[in-house]
Amino acid sequence: MAKTPETEHPVKVFGWAASDNSGSFSPFKFSRRATGESDVQLKVLYCGVCHSDLHMVKNEWGVTHYPVVPGHEIVGVVTEVGSKVEKVKVGDKVGVGVLVGSCRHCDQCTNDLENYCPKQILTYGAPYLDGTITRGGYSNIMVADEHFIIRWPENFPLDAGAPLLCAGITTYSPLRYFGLDKPGLRVGVNGLGGLGHVAVKFAKAFGTKVTVISTSLSKKKEAIEHLGVDEFLVSRDPEQMQAAASTLDGIIDTVSASHPVVPLLSLLKPHGKLIVVGAPEVPMQLPVFPLIQGRKSISGSGIGGLKETQEMIDFAAKNNILPDVEIIPIDYINTAMDRLLKSDVKYRFVIDVENSLKPE
């Protein structure tokens, strides 16, 4: 019986995987390909825990291949490079984000928008070119084509910086693309979680006036005193929402649970933009009249291309923008997922892979 490409791979790897939609993790041995001529192998030091990891391990989007090894906010140190690699060398600190492949020649790829390539390959849970299913950073070793490697700035923290490779670019990209990066604009951020607090930090760094919209009054003090937001709205308070009607140029909607959009549209000025970056598992209701009456728009945005991701990391390092993180050992991941489901984290879990993931 022929071996699968996965078992033929020579590099033995250890990680943690979920084997079914219960989402429960346990230790898992697998393998990765040898370092090809354009590949970079790295020792994983830290890996962020993204809300999409939770969706994937529970198969809430209906696309999960089990066993699944999540993790697409990966930082580490280069241990081996292929003969044609020019971007990095052994010993360099690097990152791997949401993508490890794309076709490289379509209109999107040639315009540095690999994230919109129809043949994009996600860092975990997707078929790779050799027929294996990609596995992510909840593991001790990673291999990726150099094109999908991010150079890590000197003296920029690896642990706290890891979530920028998804949460960071997911919020930076729409702020840039939709022109919400101009000083003096009024930008709303719906939801103050892993994505939302990073959106606030980037929006403030661009010089905008930031309003956080949240269902939870308990987050107001920290939002204003710690994150420096200019306004805080409780979305369940009709009087507050009415008083803030037509005041925002744009809103980054980071909420990944089902929620109504009409109250958000009411906050926008005419021509305002509601940009959805959270990914609820339930389809959103599209209200037409609020769009027509103010020539408002609802758009989506997903991560960013590799060039923009590098730009984002460099901008974050220059402006000292770091997510607020809680560092955890790998064997805490099941508890962390339970807490993430309850939004019981400020604001992002990061796994200390190097110090807690030991091959059995």
Secondary structure, 3 states (H helix, E strand, C coil): CCCCHHHHCCEEEEEEEECCCCCCEEEEEEEECCCCCCEEEEEEEEEEECHHHHHHHCCCCCCCCCCECCCCCEEEEEEEECCCCCCCCCCCEEEECCEEECCCCCHHHHCCCHHHCCCCEECCCCECCCCCECCCCCECEEEEEHHHCEECCCCCCHHHHHHHHCHHHHHHHHHHHCCCCCCCCEEEEECCCHHHHHHHHHHHHCCCEEEEEECCHHHHHHHHHCCCCCEEEECCCHHHHHHCCCCEEEEEECCCCCCCCHHHHHHEEEEEEEEECCCCCCCCCCCCHHHHHHCCEEEECCCCCHHHHHHHHHHHHHCCCCCCEEEECHHHHHHHHHHHHCCCCCCEEEEEHHHHCCCC
